[in-house]
Amino acid sequence: MDSQLKRGVIDYVVLAALKHEDSYGYKIVQDISEIMEISESTLYPVLRRLKKQGFLTTKNVMHQSRVRKYYSLTKKGRARLKEAADDFRIFRDIYEYIVR
């Protein structure tokens, strides 16, 4: 995938990965890796930025004697994801026009 295109969609892919349940960094990487290549070193700055923008919150949970940081969507994050879905419907129409 083109790096510019990836940079343009990564925030939305991360938000979508958290749409149904809270999750932690490593699992988010695993989930996203099903559709696009992403490393933890790429993910964590995205998570920090989305949290700073108010799209995510975090909570620390003990897991096997270690603290694991879980990320969850805020109301603002869910609204942003919905806006993105509307935008991507337009891109889908453009894509379909190009490939026909």
Secondary structure by P-SEA (a helix, b strand, c coil): ccaaaaaacaaaaaaaaaccccccaaaaaaaacccccccccccaaaaaaaaaaccbbbbbbbcccbbbbbbbbcaaaaaaaaaaaaaaaaaaaaaaaaac
